[in-house]
Amino acid sequence: MDVSLVQFFYQLFKFFSLPSFAQADIPRPKELSASIIVGYLNKIVSYIFPVVGILSVAFIIYGGYMWMISGGDPEKVKKAQGTLTWAIIGLVFTILSRLILGIIYGGFQSS
């Protein structure tokens, strides 16, 4: 690096660090604690879980509809059963993960 460039940055940093540019009344940021992290995660979860639950129920309805219109065709029935199976697994997974997160949140809030 060129010496003049280093000297320029040194003078620039020296100029902006003068007391006239310092502000003494800047509020300190909040310290990051478990309750703040849990609050943010709770907000995110409160938006995601209803959407996932609605999608799971929609796929259950769709799988039931596919089964009804299959007309006894074994391939279509198998496809409908697969849709229903995975939709129910998704719904159970969503409910269980919400319960586990509730237990974890309770543990953070009690400490």
Secondary structure, DSSP 8 states (H G I E B T S, - for coil): --HHHHHHHHHHHHHHTSGGG--TT--------HHHHHHHHHHHHHHHHHHHHHHHHHHHHHHHHHHHTTTT-HHHHHHHHHHHHHHHHHHHHHHHHHHHHHHHHHHHHH-
